[in-house]
Amino acid sequence: MVFAVHRRLFAVIALLACCVPAAAEPPQRIASLNLCTDQMLMLLVEPSRIASVSFLAQRADSSVMYREAAALKANYGRAEEVFVLHPDLVLAGTFTARATVSILERLGKRVELFEPATTFDDIRAQLLRMGDLVEERAKAEALVAAFDEQVRLLERPQHRPLAAFYFANSYTSGRGTLPSSVLEAAGLRNLGAELGLEQTAALPLEVLVTSRPDLVVKGRTYDRPALAQEIFVHPALAYLDARSEEAVLPDTYMVCGTPHVLRAVQRLADIRRQLGSPAPRPVATRGSGSATTVR
């Protein structure tokens, strides 16, 4: 009788064990279609778990981690090339290859989207989210802790010189951009933000010159001639360059929200220390020929 009861008990236990789902394994074949998800992924997981990264991750002119990406398989954001990799997780940006994302989702692939990071809080949140997705939470928390410690050590100067980003085609970075957050962390004021510009916006050369920023930060130049860079040889900009500090900062430092942005912060902070205390600068208001003093 006792033996029969034990047999029935073992049978019930075995049945229950069969019904309990096995713990899901961390994703082992992760494909990334976006330069910024590429970099977060490479910061958190071993190369053996990365099925593919975007081709931009392997370019020195666009990726700060191009060396790490060199040994990985690259994709060009096409659905067919990603699908045949049999990924168990696909990472993309909200503005990345929308048709590809839609096709992969319809084919049953798990796709996770990331918004562009515009603040240091975004960097923290996205690293932690990525850590959860790839089941490397501890690594993500360690990265965020190290990032926070470096941010804590940054100076908070009383006097903040006026700086302006000036890119090809006369574009600048206004409020709500990662470059603006970088300037603030470096102890600088952003001309684009003080003019009321939002996101990436056009900054007429005459407004830049009359605003007389203490520092003009330019992006990289192209190897070949390009109409987009004609503005950099304009006599008015040469006039401003002779009266303001000039710095060329690699785009790779600020294109993505990762701890690598602190390289840009440190470089700009070094330049800011050389500028000394700034005098009040007249900043032309947007859409007006007049100027107001911004302190």
N, C-alpha and C positions, 0 to 999 in steps of 0.2 A: 504494500500500500504506500509506504513512504517512498519507495523507489519510483512508483508511478507518479506520485506528486512531484518529485524532483524532476522527472522527465518532462512533465507538463510545464514546470517552472522554467526549465532550460529552453523549452520550445518557445515560450512567451518572450523570454529575454532575447532569443535569437531573432524572433519576428520583429521586436521593437528595434533592435540594432539595424535590421535591414531597412526599417522605415525612417530612421534618422538620417537626414542628408549629410554627406561628407562635407567637412569644412572646405570652403572654396580656397583654391590655391591663389597666391598672388599672380597677377598677370606676368606671363613669361615671354610673350611676343608682342611688344609694344611698338606701335608705329606712330610717328609724329609728323604732322604736315606743316607745322608752323615753326618759324625760327625761335620764337620765345619758348614754346613748349619743348622744342629740341633741347634748349639749354637747361631748363629746369629738370628735364628727364635725365640728362647726362650728369647733372649734379647729384642725383639721388639714387640711380640704379646702376648695376654692373652692365658693361657693354653686352654681355651674353643675353641679356633680357631685352635688348633693343633690336627690333626687327628692321627699323628704318628711321632715318631722320630726313628732313627736307634738304634739298641740294644747297640751300643757302647756308646751312650749318657748316658746310665744308669750305666756304669762301672766306678768305682772310679779310676781305673788304666789307663783310657784313656780319661776321660772327666772331665773338671774342673767344669762342671755344672751338675754333676750326681745327686745331690740332687733335683734340679729343674726338672730333667727328670724322676725321680722315679715314679711320679704320672701319667705319660703319657704312651700311648700305644706304644710298641716298635715293630719295623719291622726288618726283616733280609734281606731286599733288594730283596725279591721275588715279581715278578709282580703280581701274583694272590692275595697275601695278601694285597698289596697296592690297587689294583683295587677295591676290595670289600669294601674298606673304602669310596669309592665315593669321592675322593679328587677333589677339584676344582683348586688346584695348587700342583705340585710336584717339590721338590727341590732336586738337586743332584750335585755331583762333576763331573768334566769332566772325572775322572778315576773311577767313582763309578758305579758298577752294570750296565755295558753297555747294556747287553742283556735286563735287566729289563727296562731301559730307552727306548730302541728301541720298546719294546712291548707296553709300556704305551703310547708312542707317536702314534703308529699305531692304538691303541684303542681310540684315540682322546683326551687323557689327555694332559693338558698343563704342560710341563716340562721345567724348567729353570735350566741351568747348571752354575756352578761356578768353575773357575780355582782356584788352590791352591794359597793362598796369600804368597808372598815371601818378600814383603816390607811393610813398614808402610803406604805408599800411597795406596797399594793394600787393606789394612785393611779399610782405609777411603772409598775408592771407592766401595768396596763390601758391607759395611754397608749401604751406601746410596742407592745402587742398590736394596738391600734387602728391605730397607724401602719403595722404590717405588713399588716393587712387591706386598708387603703385605699392601700397602697404609698406612704406618706409617712413612711418611717422616719426620715429626717433631721429633719423637722419635729418628730416625736415626741421624738427624742433631744434636740433643742434645748429643747423645753418642759420635759422632765425635768431637764435641766441647769440651767435657770433656776429651776425649782422647788427643786432641791437647794441652789442658792446662797442662796435666800431662807431656806430652813430652816436652813442653816448659820449665818446671821447672827442667828438668834433667840437670845435670852438663855437661860441655864440658871441660874435663880435658886436660891440655897441654900434660901430659905424659900418654900414653896409654899402659898398660901392654899387653903382648902377651898371648892369651888364646887359648885353643884347646878343642873342643868337642871330646869326645872319647866314642863311643857307642859299643854295642855288635857287635861281628864279625869284630872289628877294623874299624868301619865306623866313618866318621866325616862329618861335614857340611861345604861345601865350599861356593864359591860365588853363588849368586842367590838363597839363602835359607832364610827362616824366622829366624832360629837360628843365622845366620850370621848378619842379621839386628838387632837382639836383642843384640848381643855382641857389635856392633857398638854403639847402643844407650846407652849401659851401660858404655861406655868409654873404651872399650877393643878392641884389634886387634885380628883378626881371623887367626889363623895359617893356616887353610885349604885354606882360600882365598889367603894368601900370598904365599902359595905353588902353586897357580894356579889351585887348584881343583875347579870343578864346581859341583853344586848341592850336593847330598849325594854321597860320594865317599870313597873308601878304603884308609886308612892311615896306612901304615906299622908301626909296633911298633918301629922299629929301627929309622925311620924318626922322629917319635914323640919324642923319647928319645934324639936324637942328636939335635933336635930343641930347647930343654930345655924351654918349655913355662913356664911363670910365674904361670899359672893357668890351671889345667886340669878339665874340666867339664864333669862329667859322667852322663849317664842316669840312670834310675831306674834299680834295679836288680830284677831278677825273684825269686819267692818264692821257686821254685824247681830247682834242678841242670839242667844246660843247656850248651851244647857245645859252644853256641854263647857267653857265658860269661867266657870261660876258659881264655881268654886274660887278664881278670882283676886280675888273680892270678899269672900272669907271673912275675918272679923275676925282669925283666928289668923294668916293670911298677912300681913295689915296689921301685926300685931304684929311679925312677923319682918322685914318690909320696913323697919320703923322702926329695927331693930338690925343690919341687914345691908345691904350694897350691893346694888343691883338693876340689872340690865341687860336690855334687850330686843334680841335678836339676830335679824335676818331669817333665816327658815328656808332661804332660797335659798342662803345661804353654805355650808350644810353638808349639804344633801340629796343631793348628788352628789360623788363622788370626783374632783375636778378641781383644778387649781392655784388655783381661786377660793376654796378653803377657807382659804387664807392670809389672806384678808380678815377672816375670823372670828378667826383666831389673833391677828392684829395688834390687832384691836379689844379682844379679851379681855386681851391682854398690856398694853395701855394702861391698862385698868381695874385689872389686878393691880398695876401700879406705884403706883397711887394708894392701894392698900390698906395698903402697908407690910408689916412682918413680922407674921405671924399668931401668936396664942397657941394652944396646944393646944386642940382642940375636942372635946367629948364627942360621940361618934357612936353612936347606938343600933344595936345589932346586929339583924340581920334576924330577925323573928319573936320578938322579946323586948322587954320593956319596960325592960330594963336599958340602961346606956350604958357604952361603953368609950372611953377616950381614944386617939385616933388622932393620931400626931405626923407 
